[in-house]
């Protein structure tokens, strides 16, 4: 059996400017990092020519045309058919605002590339995942998730009309560690389909273009503050991004979130935002360590501590 992983991600600022309606007219940008929570793909060869798929459901088919899972079916169209058992597992729930769907795509493509004796190329993984999700399946999503999940690390991604620039953010090790330790995730307990939310946002894109421009303008500010080690200012910019994002559509913010935000504001955190498209998933919070311990105590099993992933999508050895 062979195992492949692709990391989930946290997007700090710039989300939405990686959507086609924006970057085809203006350069978009995000600051994002992959984290040590993953989508796992396990592949085992079968002696027959059947395909056994195990995700939240199980499928046993004689041909890939019979696959019901839309994403797996579309990805497998580009690869030669052979008898395989392919199992999927996620460290955190789907529909959580952490790019689980794109991580799923990248992990499966990485597995299929390696099985066919191709070298895992980060750019190819990201492009293929984007092609499947955006062009073929016509999902109303952006490109940041596929790229950060593939490349890994703390990145400054720039989205141009026909290409994506993936820049490593060079900051002092001391600042990087402090930044990593400042972050907490809180599970809201609500999970939703990002496709539905983003479809609505795309329809309102022209009307809201001034908001996207403001969101885009936060990226260089966040980057400058991060390099200077000013995490309090980074937190303020994070919260500003969230305030702007809520203006895109009334369905992004649920009344149930008020209680979470009231608790956070009472603890004087640096800043916070809801990750992903909105309407559920995880809050990303920045604070000092003393406050972080209070957050952990207050939210209990809803609290998730993370570290940054540096390597992106890859094959890993299974030690039995």
N, C-alpha and C positions, 0 to 999 in steps of 0.2 A: 504493500500500500504506500502511496505517495501523498504528501500533505503540502498544501499551498495556503498562504495567508495574504490577506490584503487589509490594511488598517482602516479604521473609521477615522473621522476627522472633526476638528473644531474650526469653524470659520469665524474669525474675530471681526473683521470689517470688510465692507465692499460687496457683500453678497447681493446678488441680483444683477450686478454689472457684468456677470459672466454669462448672461442670457443673450441669445442671438439678437433679440430686438434692440439690445443696447450696444454690444460690441461691433455690430455691423455698421453702426454709425459713429460710435465713439469708442476709444480704447477703454475697456473695463479693467478692474484690478481687485484683488482680494489679498488679505493676509490670512493664511490658514496653516494649520499644522495637523499632521497625522498623529494618532495617539495609540497607546498600547492596548487597544481593544480591537478585535479583528473579526473578519469573516474567514472561516476556515473551509477549505474544499479538500476532501479526501477522495482519491481515485484508486480504484482497485480493478485490475483486469479480470474479465470473466472469460470462461472457456467457450461460451456460446457467443452469438452476435447480438444478444439482447442488450438493452440499456436500462439499468436500474437507477432511478433517481430518488434520492431521499432528501427532502427539505421539510417544510411543515406538513407536507403530504408525501406519499410514495407513488412513483409511477414505474411500471415495467412495460416497456414497449419493444416492438420488433424493428421499428424504424423511427428515426428522429422526426419524421413528418407527423407522427402520432403524439408527440409531446404536447402536453397541455400548458405547461408553464411558459408564458410568452417570452420571457427573457432568456431562459435556457434554450428554448427552441430556436430563437433568432441567432444566438451565438453559435450554436452547433451547426448551423447551415454552412458556415465557412470552413468546417473541419470534416475530415474523412471519418466515416462511421466505423466504429469497432465496438466489441462487447466490453462495456464498462459499468462499474458500479460507482456512481458519483454521489457523495454525501456532502451536505452543506450544514454548517453550524455557525451561529453568531454569538459573540461574547455579550452583546447587548441587544435589546429588542429591536425589531424592524420598525420603520415609520417613526424614528426617534429624533430626526433632525441631525443625525450624525453621518449621513451619506451611506447608509447600509445597502441601499439598492445598487449604487455605483461600485461600492466595495465588493459586492457580490459579483457584478459583471467583471471587474478587473481580476478578481481571484480565479474565476472560471476560465477566463481567457488566458491567464498566466499558466494555469494547469494544462490547458489544451495545447498551448504553444510549446511547452516543455516536453509534453508527451510525444509531440510530433518532431522532437529533436531540434526545435528552434531555440535560440538563446532568448532569455527573457529580456526584452528591450522596453524600458520604461515608457518611452515616447510611443512606441507601437501599441502597447497595452492601453494607454490613455486614449489614443486616437481611435482604436477599434471599439473601445467601450463607448466613447462619444458617438461614433458612427451608428452603433447598434441602438443606443438609447434615444438619441436625438433625431438622426436622419431616418432610420428604418422603422423604429417603433413610434416615432413622432411624439415622444414625451416632452412636455413643456418645461424642460430643465436646462440648467447651465452646464459649463464645462469644468468648474473648479473641483467637483467631487472626484471625477475620474482621474484628473491629473494629480491631485494631492494623494489619493489612495495609491496610485501607481508609483509616483516618485518618492513619497514619504518626506519627512522632515518638516521644519518650519520654513515656509516658503512665501515669497512675494510672487503671485501669479499675475501676469498681464495678458489680457485677452484682446487680440487684434482681429481684424476681419477674417483673415485666413490662417492665423497661427496663434499659438499660445507660448508665451515666454515664461519659463520656469526659473526663478531666481532664488538662490539660497540666501537666507538672511544671515549675514555675518555680524554677530554680536559677541561680546565678551562672555566667556563660559560662566562667569559668576552671575551675570545678568540673566543668562539663559536658564540657569538652575533656579534662580529666584523667581523668574517669570513662570516657570513650570510649577513650582511649589505654590504659587499664588492662586492657581486655578482649581476650582471645584465644579462638579456637575451635580445638578439636582434633577431627579426624575419628577416630572409634573404628574405622571400617572395617566396622561392622555396621549394617545397615539393616533395618527391620521395619515391619509394619503397625500403626499406632497404634490402629486400630479394634479389633483383637483384644485388645490390652493394656488399652485403656480399657473394653472390654466386661466384662472380668474385674474391673477395679477398681470399676466401677459396681455389680456384683453384691455386692461386699464393702463398699459405701458405708456402710450402717447400722452395721456392725461397726467401721468405721474412722473414724466421724464425729469422734471426739476428735482424731485425727491431722489431719484437715482443719481443725479448729478451731485447732490449733496452727500449721498452715501459714498460715492466715488472719491469725493474730496477728502474724506476721512482717512483714506488709506495712507497717503504720505505723512499725515499728522501722526497716525498711530505708529508708523514705521520710525519716524524721527524720535518720538517719545520712548519707544522700545529700545532703540540703540543707545539712548541717553540713560536708560535704566529708570526712567520716571514711570513706575507702574501705576501710581495714583492717577496720572494723566491718561495713561492707557485705559484705565478703568472708566474714566469719564467719557472717553471717546467711544468705548464699547457701549456704554449706556446711551450715548447720543445716537449711535447706529440703530439701537433698538427703538428709540423714540421715533426716528425717521421711518423705520421699517413698519411700525404700527400704522403709519399714515397711508400705507399702500392699499390696505383693505381692512375693513372693520372685522372680518372673520379671523384675522391673524391673532388677535388678543382675546382670550376668553376671560370672563368674569372670575372664574375659578383661580386665575393667576394672581389676583389682587392680594390674596392672603400670603402667598409666597413672597411677593415683592415687598409687602408691608414688613414681613419678618426680616428680609434682607436689609431694607433701609434702616431698620431699627438697630442693626448691628454695624452700621457705617462701613459697608463694603466699598471697595474702590469703584466697582461698577458691575453691571450684569446685562445679559441679553438672552433671549430665547433663541436656540439654535435651529437652523433649518428654515423651512417655508413658513412655519407658524402653526398656531392652533394645537400645539402639543409637543411632546418630546422632552428635551432637556434644557435647563437653564445653564449657561456658562457664567460663573461668578469669579471675579478677581478680588482678592483681599490679602491682608497680611496673615501670617501663620496663626496668630492668636485668635483672630476672627474665624479663620478656617476651622479651627477646632470647635468653635461655638456652632458653626454651621453644621458640622458633622454630628454634633450632639443633638442639635435641634431637629434635623431632618432624618436622622437614623438610617434605615436601609434605603432611603431615597437618595442618599449622598453617594457620589462616586468620585474616588480620587483617581487621577490619571497621571501618566508620564508621557512624554513625547516619543513617538516612534521615529527613528532616523532612516530606516531602510526601505520602507514602502513594500510593494508586492514582491513576494519571493517564495521559493520552495524551502521547506524546513525539513530537517531530519527527524524521524520519529524514533525515539529510543524506547525499546521494549524491555 
